Amino acid sequence: MLIEEVKEATATEEEHNVKSQKPSSSSAHKDASDGFETASDGELGPTDSDDESQHHFHLQEELQNLSEADQQKSLEQANEVKLQGNGLFGNGQYEEALSQYELALQLAPDMPSSVELRSICHSNRAICFSKLGKYEDAVKECTKAVELSPSYLKALIRRAEAHEKLEHFEEAITDMKKILELDPSNDQARKAIRRVEPLAEAKREKMKEEMIGKMKDMGNSLLGRFGMSVDNFKAVKDPNTGSYSISFQR
């Protein structure tokens, strides 16, 4: 679980600086200070049908043809729908909140002034998915948010949480290191890295043992035809380099 619990009723009310430039240390710290929710929070997967996807495509096509005034109106409508989603989230109605955030994304015109709103909606969908235990979907939504806003700390934090819950420890560490790049004073991310690194190492060793076991089984099936087994071969690990030397023994 990641470090600090956020107040859920306000978790979606985030208004952050999503500009591509690196945030100041004060603003970055504020964004990260309430972002580390426990990695036990869950999330729901997208269930859009083909008809809904088609509707989304046509809606976006229509939005592209709107005048500037109409686009601004659509952006305001999208923000209102997002706020409705926030209210549903605060009431624990995560699936309903997901639908509202998706609707807000459909209403928001694809223009620079809507980037912040769209990235927030994706991040808010991620936290809904986390509450519902759908961590794979949480990762996908956070990735969409980060693609829109690379310096969006909360999206990185939520993705790190979801990765850790999925035991994607290497990916979680990568996200937490990115958080430290954006906010070097973020002690929470630093502590999380120290906690997750041993888990990542243990997972690497386990995978290595499993791979060696499979290779041993394969080797025995082949060597058995010649009256030998892999036990005739001794592997000695060099503690300095980590490499192995192999010798044959009868």
N, C-alpha and C positions, 0 to 999 in steps of 0.2 A: 504494500500500500504506500501511496505517496503521501507526502508529509502533512500538510496542514489542511484541515477541513474548511471549506468555504460555506458561508451561509447560503443555502440553496435558493431562498426566495430572491436573492439579489444576484445569484450567479449568472443569470441571463441578462441582467440590466446593464451589462458592460458597454461602455462607450470608450473605445480605446483609440490610440493613435496608430493608424494602419498605414502610415506613409512608409515608403520603401526605405527612407533614410533611417539610420540607427537612432533609437530614442535616447533622450537624455537619461542619465543614471537615475534621476528622481522619478521621472514618469515610468521608466521601465521597472523600477523597484515597486512602485505602486501597483502596476499591472500584475506583477508576479506574486505580490505578497498575499493575495487572496485566491491564488489560482490552484494551489496544490490540494485537490480534493483527494480523499482516500481512493486508492486504486480498486476498492471493492465496489465502487459505484458502477452500475451497469447500464446497458443501452439497447435500443431496439433497431432492428434492421429495416432497410427500405423495402416497401412492398408495392411500389408503383407498378401498375399494369401497363400493357402496351398502349391502351387507350389513353391513360393519363400521360404517358410519355409523348404521345402524339399531340395531345392537347397542349402540353408544355411547349412543344416545338412551334405550334401555330401561334400560341400566345406570345412567345418571344419574337416571332416573325412580325406580328402586328405591332409590338412595342418598338421595334426598330424603325417602323414607318411613322411613329408619332412625332409631332412637333416638339420643340424644346419645352414649351409650356405643358404639353400633355405628358411628357416624360417626367417633368418635375411633379406633376400631380400623381402619376403612377408611383413615383418614389415615395411620396407622402403616404399614399395608400398602403404601400408595402411596409412602411414603418409602423403604421397603425396596426396592421395584421401581426407584425413582429411583437408589438407590445401586448396584443391579445395572447400570443404564444407565451410571453413572459408570465402573464397572469395564470395561465393554465399550468405552466411549469411550477409556479409557486404553490399551486394547489395539489401538486403531485400527479397531475393528469399528463403524464409524459407522452403518451401516444397522441393525444389531442394536440399537445404543444408541437409535436413533430409535424403534424399536418399544417398547422398555422405557419410554422417557419418555412415549410415547403411552398406554401401559397405565397408567402412574402417574397421568396426567391423567384417565383414565377412572375409576380407583379413588378419586381424591380427591373427597370430597364438596364440593358448592358451598356453602361457608360461610366466614366471615371468617378463621378460623384456618388455612384451606388456601390462602389467597391467596399466601403466600410460596412454598410448595411448587409451586403451579401456575405462578407466574411464572418460577421457576427452571427448571422442566421445559420451558417454552416457549423460554426463552433457551438452554438446553442443546440443544434440538432445532435451534435456529438455528445454533449452532456446528457441529453435525453436518452440517447442510446446507451450511455454508460449506466444510467439509472435503471435501465431495463435489461442490463446484462449482455448487450449486443456489442462487444468490444471491437470486433472486426469492423462493424459499421461506424463505430466511433472514430477509429483510425482513418477511415475513408473520408469522413466529414471534416476531420481536423486537417487532413491533407489538402482538401479543397480550400479550406480557410487560409492555410499557409501559402498556397499557390497564389491566392489573391493578395494576401498581406504577409510577406515573408518575415516581418518582425513582430507578428502577432503572438505575444508571449502566452496568453491563455490557451490558444489553440495548440501551441507546442507542449505546454504543460499537460493538457488533456490527452494529447496523443501519447506522451510519455507514460501517463497513467494507464492508458488502454494497452500499450505495448507491454508494460510490466505485468498487467493482469493476464495477458496472453502468453506470458513467459518469453516474450521477444525482448530479452534483456539487452542485447546489443543495440537494437533500435531505440530502446528507452534511454540508454546511455547517450546515444548520438543526439537525441532531442534535448536531453538535459545539458549536454555540453554546448549546444546551440543557445540554450537559455542563458548560460553563463557568458557566452560571447556577447549577447545583447545586454545582459545585466550582470556584470562581474561581481556585484555585491550580493547576489542572490544566494544566501547561505543554504536555503532549502534545497536548491538544485544540487549544490555541492555535497550536502549530506546524503541526498538521494543517490548520487553517483557512488559514494563510498559504500552505501548499503547494497546497491544493485550489482556492483562489479564482482563481488564474490559469487553471486548467483550466476552471473554470466560465465565465470570461470568454471564453476561446477557443471554448468550445462555443456560447456565445450568438452570437458573431460568425459562426461557421460556419453556424448555423441561419439567421441574418439573411441571409447571402450566398445560401444555398440558396433562401430565400423570395423574395429579389429576383430571382434567376435564373428562378424559376418565373413570377413576375409579368411579367418581361421577355418570356419566351416567349409568354405569353398576350397581352401587349400587341402583340407583333409580328404574331401571327395575326390580330388585329383591325385594326390600323393598316395592315397590308399591303393590305387591300382599298381603301385610299385612297392608296396609293402612298407611305406613310410607314412609319417604324419608331420604336421607342423611342429609337433613336440621335438622332432629331431633338429629343429632350428631354434637357436637361442638368440633372443634380441636383448641387447644391453643398451640402456639409455645413457647418453652422455649428459651429466647434470649441468655442464657449462653451456652446451649448445642446444640441448633438447633433442638432438638427432639420435638415431639408433644404429648400432652395428650388429650384424647378424652373423652367427657362426653355426656350422653344421656339427651335430653330435649324434653318434650312433647309440 
